[in-house]
């Protein structure tokens, strides 16, 4: 009796309209993961930035030191 109910539920659950979205979502998640992985490889390069520092405060000094450490500064004016 329980076997018949389980068999009926499997037949209702595993039809094309329920399996297709699962397969599509798996493909989409896989491709998004692959894209994010590729971005992580290219992000190892330091970004190229230009800095215009018009402030003489402590926060400005901290920000300048962090930016020059984490990025390639091509303009500092």
Buried (B, 14 or more C-beta within 10 A) or exposed (E): EEEEEEEEEEEEEEEEEEEEEEEEEEEEEEEEEEEEEEEEEEEEEEEEBEBEEEEEEEEEEEBBEEBEEEBEBEEEE
